[in-house]
Amino acid sequence: MTKDHPVVLLTTDFSPAAAHAYGPCAAFAQRLGARIVLAHVVEVAVVAPHGAPLAPAQLPPDTTRVVERARADIEEAATALGPDIVVETALEVSADVPDAILRMAKEHKADLIALSTHGRTGLRRLVLGSVAETVVRRAPLPVLTFPPGP
């Protein structure tokens, strides 16, 4: 089966840095006749049930509410990409954001991953890690990164 159009997986965490990539990515997709899969990962830390450390890990109790809010946010963000391109949305819940992004890219047969960087340095980068850096290192396809906006 061949694809009719290229696919750009555009990631978002709904931050201003992520929104900075929407316009250029939409223009790029429009020029290529590509469709955009706007992807968001709801990051959760799985936890052991209180008093039962050997029980299977569980999602935090407010996960459903957070996912519902993310669904609304991603639909709103998709409209910001404009009416002239095909936009799909993808949402995943995961404790490992880079892994989830790579999995979504594979599932949607993406030709390119587009993501924004937050420009963290020093201790913040060490503690919070860099999703963009991990995706760039592990991706089997091209990754386009957008620096933090002005």
N, CA, C and O of each residue as an XYZ file, in Angstrom:
600
protein
N       0.835     -1.175      0.000
C       0.000      0.000      0.000
C       0.884      1.244      0.000
O       1.799      1.356      0.816
N       0.622      2.158     -0.890
C       1.396      3.387     -0.948
C       0.585      4.534     -0.350
O      -0.646      4.538     -0.379
N       1.302      5.483      0.181
C       0.637      6.650      0.757
C       0.426      7.684     -0.333
O       1.263      7.859     -1.218
N      -0.713      8.368     -0.252
C      -0.996      9.426     -1.213
C      -0.221     10.695     -0.905
O       0.217     11.396     -1.818
N      -0.051     10.993      0.378
C       0.578     12.238      0.790
C       1.593     11.976      1.889
O       1.438     11.033      2.666
N       2.628     12.801      1.962
C       3.563     12.677      3.082
C       2.834     12.970      4.398
O       1.810     13.653      4.421
N       3.385     12.440      5.482
C       2.798     12.628      6.809
C       3.829     13.290      7.718
O       4.961     12.823      7.839
N       3.418     14.385      8.353
C       4.251     15.077      9.325
C       3.621     14.873     10.691
O       2.477     15.268     10.913
N       4.356     14.263     11.604
C       3.895     14.126     12.977
C       4.385     15.363     13.725
O       5.580     15.502     13.990
N       3.468     16.250     14.061
C       3.782     17.486     14.776
C       3.395     17.296     16.231
O       2.220     17.110     16.546
N       4.372     17.342     17.112
C       4.088     17.123     18.527
C       3.738     18.441     19.210
O       4.185     19.513     18.803
N       2.930     18.329     20.257
C       2.583     19.507     21.034
C       2.415     19.150     22.500
O       1.931     18.073     22.848
N       2.827     20.078     23.346
C       2.529     19.957     24.771
C       1.654     21.141     25.185
O       1.464     21.397     26.374
N       1.129     21.851     24.202
C       0.236     22.994     24.357
C       0.934     24.218     24.954
O       0.265     25.162     25.375
N       2.243     24.215     24.997
C       2.995     25.354     25.513
C       3.173     26.387     24.400
O       2.986     26.070     23.225
N       3.534     27.625     24.765
C       3.845     28.620     23.732
C       4.987     28.168     22.816
O       4.978     28.470     21.623
N       5.967     27.448     23.366
C       7.067     26.949     22.536
C       6.554     25.990     21.470
O       7.001     26.036     20.324
N       5.626     25.130     21.840
C       5.062     24.178     20.871
C       4.238     24.912     19.817
O       4.322     24.594     18.631
N       3.450     25.884     20.239
C       2.617     26.645     19.304
C       3.468     27.424     18.309
O       3.013     27.720     17.204
N       4.697     27.757     18.690
C       5.618     28.475     17.814
C       5.870     27.695     16.511
O       6.179     28.299     15.484
N       5.742     26.386     16.546
C       6.001     25.556     15.366
C       4.783     25.389     14.462
O       4.928     24.949     13.321
N       3.588     25.729     14.941
C       2.374     25.464     14.161
C       2.383     26.144     12.797
O       2.156     25.488     11.781
N       2.642     27.449     12.761
C       2.602     28.185     11.492
C       3.598     27.670     10.473
O       3.212     27.342      9.351
N       4.890     27.588     10.838
C       5.856     27.084      9.866
C       5.575     25.647      9.431
O       5.775     25.294      8.268
N       5.118     24.832     10.356
C       4.848     23.430     10.013
C       3.631     23.340      9.087
O       3.624     22.547      8.146
N       2.613     24.147      9.352
C       1.426     24.155      8.490
C       1.791     24.627      7.081
O       1.325     24.059      6.094
N       2.623     25.664      6.991
C       3.046     26.159      5.678
C       3.864     25.107      4.936
O       3.697     24.914      3.732
N       4.746     24.432      5.662
C       5.562     23.363      5.094
C       4.663     22.234      4.569
O       4.851     21.754      3.451
N       3.699     21.821      5.375
C       2.784     20.742      4.977
C       1.952     21.148      3.772
O       1.711     20.342      2.874
N       1.516     22.395      3.758
C       0.707     22.858      2.632
C       1.512     22.833      1.334
O       1.005     22.416      0.293
N       2.768     23.280      1.401
C       3.619     23.265      0.199
C       3.852     21.857     -0.325
O       3.911     21.634     -1.534
N       3.986     20.899      0.607
C       4.248     19.510      0.219
C       2.990     18.718     -0.089
O       3.066     17.610     -0.620
N       1.843     19.274      0.237
C       0.608     18.512      0.117
C       0.554     17.414      1.173
O      -0.065     16.370      0.972
N       1.211     17.666      2.296
C       1.278     16.668      3.372
C       0.095     16.821      4.310
O      -0.556     17.866      4.355
N      -0.166     15.779      5.043
C      -1.135     15.879      6.129
C      -0.354     15.914      7.430
O       0.741     15.360      7.534
N      -0.932     16.569      8.411
C      -0.301     16.671      9.719
C      -1.050     15.795     10.707
O      -2.280     15.808     10.771
N      -0.292     15.042     11.467
C      -0.845     14.345     12.623
C      -0.353     15.133     13.830
O       0.827     15.085     14.178
N      -1.265     15.857     14.462
C      -0.932     16.633     15.647
C      -0.997     15.679     16.839
O      -2.054     15.134     17.156
N       0.145     15.488     17.488
C       0.270     14.458     18.516
C       0.590     15.053     19.882
O       1.394     15.977     20.009
N      -0.060     14.499     20.892
C       0.203     14.906     22.274
C       0.316     13.660     23.138
O      -0.429     12.694     22.972
N       1.266     13.707     24.063
C       1.428     12.612     25.022
C       1.078     13.147     26.400
O       1.675     14.112     26.876
N       0.103     12.509     27.033
C      -0.215     12.818     28.419
C       0.781     12.022     29.250
O       0.716     10.796     29.328
N       1.704     12.752     29.868
C       2.750     12.092     30.639
C       2.232     11.764     32.028
O       1.761     12.639     32.756
N       2.326     10.497     32.382
C       1.895     10.056     33.706
C       2.993      9.221     34.338
O       3.761      8.544     33.654
N       3.045      9.286     35.626
C       3.957      8.427     36.378
C       3.111      7.312     36.964
O       2.207      7.566     37.759
N       3.399      6.083     36.576
C       2.649      4.973     37.152
C       3.111      4.780     38.587
O       4.290      4.935     38.906
N       2.165      4.440     39.439
C       2.464      4.328     40.862
C       1.985      2.994     41.407
O       1.019      2.409     40.918
N       2.681      2.532     42.426
C       2.242      1.322     43.121
C       1.088      1.697     44.039
O       1.132      2.746     44.682
N       0.060      0.864     44.114
C      -1.059      1.160     45.001
C      -0.566      1.299     46.449
O       0.308      0.556     46.894
N      -1.135      2.249     47.160
C      -0.746      2.510     48.542
C      -0.915      1.255     49.393
O      -1.989      0.654     49.420
N       0.145      0.868     50.081
C       0.091     -0.288     50.969
C       0.269     -1.623     50.268
O       0.215     -2.670     50.914
N       0.483     -1.603     48.943
C       0.632     -2.852     48.193
C       1.753     -2.703     47.171
O       1.483     -2.664     45.971
N       3.011     -2.617     47.621
C       4.116     -2.336     46.701
C       4.344     -3.409     45.642
O       4.997     -3.131     44.636
N       3.834     -4.616     45.829
C       4.027     -5.670     44.835
C       2.857     -5.772     43.851
O       2.905     -6.558     42.905
N       1.813     -4.977     44.078
C       0.660     -4.991     43.170
C       1.048     -4.318     41.852
O       1.993     -3.531     41.811
N       0.318     -4.627     40.776
C       0.619     -3.980     39.490
C       0.506     -2.463     39.600
O      -0.348     -1.945     40.320
N       1.358     -1.772     38.893
C       1.339     -0.312     38.894
C       0.021      0.198     38.332
O      -0.597     -0.448     37.486
N      -0.396      1.347     38.804
C      -1.652      1.953     38.366
C      -1.408      3.383     37.924
O      -0.421      4.013     38.302
N      -2.335      3.881     37.112
C      -2.284      5.278     36.713
C      -2.802      6.140     37.853
O      -3.644      5.686     38.628
N      -2.327      7.356     37.974
C      -2.854      8.254     39.002
C      -4.368      8.431     38.831
O      -4.870      8.334     37.712
N      -5.101      8.689     39.916
C      -6.557      8.750     39.843
C      -7.120      9.858     38.960
O      -8.236      9.719     38.458
N      -6.391     10.955     38.753
C      -6.925     12.046     37.938
C      -6.585     11.920     36.455
O      -6.800     12.867     35.699
N      -6.062     10.782     36.026
C      -5.643     10.604     34.636
C      -6.793     10.809     33.659
O      -6.609     11.438     32.617
N      -7.967     10.295     33.974
C      -9.113     10.435     33.071
C      -9.438     11.897     32.822
O      -9.685     12.292     31.682
N      -9.440     12.700     33.870
C      -9.721     14.126     33.742
C      -8.652     14.816     32.890
O      -8.972     15.656     32.048
N      -7.400     14.464     33.108
C      -6.296     15.068     32.356
C      -6.395     14.689     30.873
O      -6.158     15.527     30.003
N      -6.742     13.443     30.586
C      -6.886     12.995     29.197
C      -8.047     13.715     28.520
O      -7.922     14.136     27.370
N      -9.165     13.862     29.207
C     -10.311     14.585     28.633
C      -9.935     16.029     28.298
O     -10.313     16.546     27.246
N      -9.195     16.673     29.191
C      -8.761     18.056     28.946
C      -7.801     18.099     27.751
O      -7.877     19.010     26.926
N      -6.905     17.120     27.659
C      -5.964     17.065     26.539
C      -6.684     16.857     25.217
O      -6.287     17.425     24.199
N      -7.740     16.049     25.219
C      -8.521     15.845     23.982
C      -9.127     17.168     23.501
O      -9.098     17.477     22.309
N      -9.666     17.934     24.429
C     -10.237     19.231     24.058
C      -9.136     20.174     23.564
O      -9.314     20.876     22.569
N      -8.004     20.184     24.263
C      -6.904     21.073     23.878
C      -6.334     20.723     22.514
O      -5.985     21.615     21.742
N      -6.235     19.431     22.207
C      -5.633     19.049     20.926
C      -6.571     19.378     19.761
O      -6.115     19.723     18.671
N      -7.877     19.270     19.995
C      -8.822     19.642     18.937
C      -8.753     21.150     18.676
O      -8.821     21.590     17.529
N      -8.619     21.929     19.735
C      -8.483     23.375     19.593
C      -7.175     23.726     18.875
O      -7.155     24.595     18.004
N      -6.099     23.053     19.241
C      -4.806     23.293     18.600
C      -4.857     22.919     17.120
O      -4.236     23.583     16.290
N      -5.587     21.869     16.790
C      -5.680     21.437     15.388
C      -6.323     22.521     14.528
O      -5.932     22.718     13.377
N      -7.304     23.220     15.081
C      -7.931     24.286     14.301
C      -6.962     25.447     14.068
O      -7.093     26.175     13.083
N      -5.997     25.622     14.965
C      -5.008     26.698     14.813
C      -4.080     26.456     13.631
O      -3.403     27.380     13.180
N      -4.037     25.231     13.124
C      -3.181     24.929     11.982
C      -3.791     25.405     10.671
O      -3.112     25.428      9.645
N      -5.051     25.781     10.695
C      -5.686     26.350      9.515
C      -6.543     25.366      8.755
O      -6.408     24.152      8.905
N      -7.429     25.909      7.935
C      -8.391     25.072      7.206
C      -7.861     24.476      5.906
O      -8.533     23.654      5.284
N      -6.666     24.882      5.494
C      -6.181     24.483      4.173
C      -5.361     23.200      4.154
O      -4.886     22.791      3.095
N      -5.185     22.559      5.305
C      -4.428     21.311      5.337
C      -5.215     20.249      6.097
O      -6.080     20.553      6.919
N      -4.892     19.017      5.801
C      -5.534     17.900      6.483
C      -4.810     17.682      7.809
O      -3.595     17.487      7.839
N      -5.570     17.716      8.904
C      -4.994     17.533     10.233
C      -5.755     16.424     10.947
O      -6.981     16.452     11.053
N      -5.003     15.457     11.428
C      -5.544     14.425     12.308
C      -4.950     14.670     13.682
O      -3.946     15.368     13.814
N      -5.559     14.105     14.693
C      -4.989     14.226     16.028
C      -4.689     12.840     16.589
O      -5.347     11.855     16.253
N      -3.689     12.794     17.442
C      -3.299     11.544     18.101
C      -2.974     11.874     19.551
O      -2.283     12.852     19.837
N      -3.472     11.061     20.449
C      -3.264     11.279     21.869
C      -2.887      9.955     22.505
O      -3.514      8.928     22.248
N      -1.865      9.990     23.330
C      -1.427      8.767     24.000
C      -1.081      9.090     25.446
O      -0.606     10.184     25.753
N      -1.322      8.140     26.320
C      -0.952      8.252     27.726
C       0.270      7.374     27.940
O       0.255      6.188     27.612
N       1.339      7.965     28.497
C       2.572      7.206     28.659
C       3.452      7.831     29.735
O       3.395      9.034     29.988
N       4.252      7.000     30.351
C       5.265      7.488     31.293
C       6.549      7.860     30.558
O       7.431      8.493     31.138
N       6.664      7.476     29.292
C       7.876      7.728     28.502
C       7.482      8.507     27.248
O       7.083      7.917     26.243
N       7.596      9.828     27.312
C       7.142     10.686     26.213
C       7.902     10.424     24.912
O       7.259     10.251     23.877
N       9.238     10.387     24.911
C       9.925     10.132     23.640
C       9.518      8.801     23.003
O       9.323      8.725     21.790
N       9.390      7.764     23.815
C       8.979      6.461     23.289
C       7.587      6.546     22.676
O       7.344      5.972     21.615
N       6.677      7.250     23.325
C       5.322      7.401     22.805
C       5.321      8.162     21.482
O       4.589      7.802     20.560
N       6.137      9.212     21.384
C       6.225      9.969     20.131
C       6.720      9.081     19.005
O       6.164      9.105     17.907
N       7.753      8.303     19.262
C       8.287      7.408     18.231
C       7.275      6.334     17.845
O       7.184      5.955     16.678
N       6.528      5.852     18.810
C       5.485      4.853     18.537
C       4.377      5.459     17.662
O       3.910      4.822     16.718
N       3.960      6.693     17.981
C       2.922      7.349     17.178
C       3.421      7.611     15.756
O       2.665      7.474     14.795
N       4.695      7.988     15.625
C       5.256      8.208     14.286
C       5.185      6.925     13.456
O       4.852      6.952     12.271
N       5.500      5.818     14.094
C       5.446      4.534     13.390
C       4.006      4.160     13.047
O       3.722      3.743     11.924
N       3.100      4.309     14.009
C       1.693      3.950     13.784
C       1.065      4.753     12.650
O       0.250      4.231     11.888
N       1.446      6.024     12.541
C       0.860      6.894     11.521
C       1.701      6.954     10.246
O       1.414      7.729      9.334
N       2.746      6.123     10.200
C       3.628      6.057      9.029
C       4.150      7.448      8.653
O       4.126      7.850      7.489
N       4.620      8.164      9.674
C       5.117      9.522      9.470
C       6.405      9.512      8.651
O       7.231      8.607      8.762
N       6.546     10.537      7.837
C       7.763     10.740      7.059
C       8.708     11.707      7.760
O       9.894     11.771      7.436
N       8.176     12.460      8.723
C       8.933     13.484      9.424
C       8.288     13.717     10.786
O       7.063     13.727     10.910
N       9.122     13.903     11.802
C       8.633     14.316     13.114
C       9.036     15.775     13.287
O      10.196     16.130     13.076
N       8.089     16.614     13.669
C       8.370     18.025     13.940
C       8.067     18.281     15.407
O       6.985     17.952     15.894
N       9.037     18.875     16.114
C       8.800     19.178     17.521
C       9.554     20.414     17.932
O      10.544     20.801     17.313
N       9.068     21.022     18.985
C       9.683     22.233     19.518
C      10.594     21.885     20.667
O      10.383     20.908     21.386
N      11.611     22.706     20.824
C      12.481     22.567     21.987
C      12.103     23.654     22.983
O      11.542     24.685     22.612
N      12.413     23.414     24.230
C      12.104     24.400     25.260
C      13.341     25.182     25.681
O      13.233     26.148     26.437
N      14.502     24.781     25.207
C      15.722     25.522     25.490
C      16.200     25.414     26.927
O      16.877     26.310     27.431
N      15.850     24.324     27.582
C      16.309     24.152     28.960
C      17.803     23.860     28.979
O      18.331     23.185     28.095
N      18.465     24.374     29.990
C      19.888     24.110     30.165
C      20.159     23.804     31.628
O      19.281     23.943     32.480
N      21.357     23.396     31.901
C      21.803     23.206     33.279
C      20.989     22.185     34.050
O      20.637     21.125     33.532
N      20.697     22.524     35.299
C      20.009     21.610     36.202
C      18.610     21.266     35.714
O      18.179     20.119     35.834
N      17.894     22.246     35.165
C      16.539     21.957     34.662
C      16.580     20.889     33.575
O      15.722     20.007     33.545
N      17.562     20.957     32.686
C      17.675     19.963     31.619
C      18.050     18.605     32.195
O      17.534     17.571     31.770
N      18.959     18.621     33.171
C      19.381     17.379     33.804
C      18.213     16.704     34.517
O      18.032     15.492     34.402
N      17.431     17.474     35.243
C      16.319     16.919     36.001
C      15.141     16.567     35.101
O      14.566     15.486     35.227
N      14.779     17.470     34.195
C      13.598     17.264     33.359
C      13.902     16.466     32.096
O      12.993     15.911     31.478
N      15.166     16.406     31.713
C      15.527     15.687     30.497
C      15.169     16.496     29.265
O      14.639     17.602     29.368
N      15.454     15.952     28.133
C      15.132     16.625     26.888
C      14.415     15.639     25.972
O      15.024     14.735     25.401
N      13.118     15.839     25.851
C      12.327     14.996     24.956
C      12.861     15.126     23.540
O      13.046     14.124     22.849
N      13.112     16.365     23.102
C      13.584     16.589     21.732
C      14.894     15.860     21.467
O      15.054     15.210     20.434
N      15.825     15.972     22.401
C      17.120     15.316     22.209
C      16.976     13.803     22.110
O      17.612     13.168     21.269
N      16.154     13.234     22.955
C      15.950     11.783     22.931
C      15.290     11.346     21.629
O      15.681     10.335     21.045
N      14.297     12.098     21.173
C      13.627     11.753     19.912
C      14.615     11.841     18.758
O      14.660     10.950     17.910
N      15.408     12.909     18.718
C      16.390     13.069     17.637
C      17.367     11.891     17.618
O      17.686     11.361     16.554
N      17.836     11.489     18.791
C      18.807     10.385     18.864
C      18.204      9.051     18.461
O      18.887      8.237     17.840
N      16.954      8.806     18.793
C      16.375      7.475     18.597
C      15.509      7.336     17.346
O      15.168      6.216     16.966
N      15.149      8.424     16.706
C      14.214      8.362     15.578
C      14.846      7.717     14.346
O      15.983      8.025     13.988
N      14.097      6.819     13.703
C      14.584      6.220     12.460
C      14.164      7.036     11.225
O      14.297      6.564     10.096
N      13.665      8.236     11.437
C      13.228      9.097     10.352
C      13.670     10.532     10.665
O      14.055     10.812     11.800
N      13.626     11.431      9.704
C      14.063     12.803      9.949
C      13.233     13.502     11.027
O      12.028     13.284     11.153
N      13.919     14.348     11.800
C      13.266     15.127     12.841
C      13.592     16.595     12.602
O      14.754     16.975     12.460
N      12.549     17.406     12.561
C      12.694     18.836     12.397
C      12.409     19.483     13.745
O      11.320     19.315     14.294
N      13.372     20.219     14.283
C      13.165     20.859     15.576
C      13.020     22.366     15.399
O      13.654     22.983     14.543
N      12.167     22.929     16.237
C      11.936     24.368     16.247
C      12.462     24.906     17.572
O      12.073     24.418     18.633
N      13.341     25.904     17.527
C      13.847     26.480     18.780
C      12.740     27.258     19.470
O      11.717     27.570     18.861
N      12.952     27.572     20.761
C      11.953     28.378     21.469
C      11.729     29.700     20.734
O      12.661     30.282     20.179
N      10.511     30.150     20.740
C      10.177     31.407     20.066
C      10.702     32.615     20.807
O      11.245     32.508     21.906
N      10.529     33.769     20.181
C      11.030     35.008     20.779
C      10.302     35.375     22.063
O      10.614     36.393     22.680
